[in-house]
Amino acid sequence: MLPLLLILAGCKALEQYGTASFNAEQWREQQKRLSMVWDLSRDKRICTQTTAQIIALLGKPDGYFVSEKYQTWSLDNHLKFVIDIPYGKDKLEAFFLGKTIDTLASFSCN
């Protein structure tokens, strides 16, 4: 029960950035990403997709978080939307909101 509470608390934490509906075209054009991250995280639509499908949906990653294992999309000057795809796998395991090297909210796909 505790992991579910942490996931819900993390999702609620993202709501502070905005509750705009996710729009893939705007995301890829780097428009309003921060305000859409809550919607993207809430329904976990990326958890069922392959790496190629995620990149098709979100566009090419802007960079990496700590290592190449964690691909990122910038939300603003400090915040990053990060996906965790284990080495040798094609499905993501988790995604999170990160700042520099700190995790602010984490969501498991399991």
Residue, then its C-alpha position, 0 to 999 in steps of 0.5 A: m500500500l505504501p508504494l501506491l501512496l508514494i506514487l499518488a503523492g508524487c502524481k499530486a506533486l506534479e499537479q502543481y506545475g499545471t494540469a494541461s492535457f498532454n499534446a504530443e505535437q506541443w511536447r515535441e515542439q517544447q511548448k508547455r511541457l511542464s504544464m502537461v507532465w501531470d497529465l502524462s504521468r497520471d495515466k502512465r500512457i508511456c508505460t506500455q510503449t517500447t523505447a521507439q514508441i516513446i521517442a516517437l511520442l515525445g520526440k528525441p530526448d534532450g539529454y541524459f540524467v546521470s547516465e545514458k540509461y536515463q533519457t530526459w526531456s527538459l521541462d524548464n531550465h531546471l526540471k527534467f522528465v526522465i525515463d528509466i529503461p533498464y539495459g538490454k530491455d525495450k520497455l521502461e521500468a519507471f519514469f520520474l521528475g528530476k532536478t540536477i541529480d535529485t528525484l522529485a517525483s518517481f513513478s513505477c511502471n510495474 
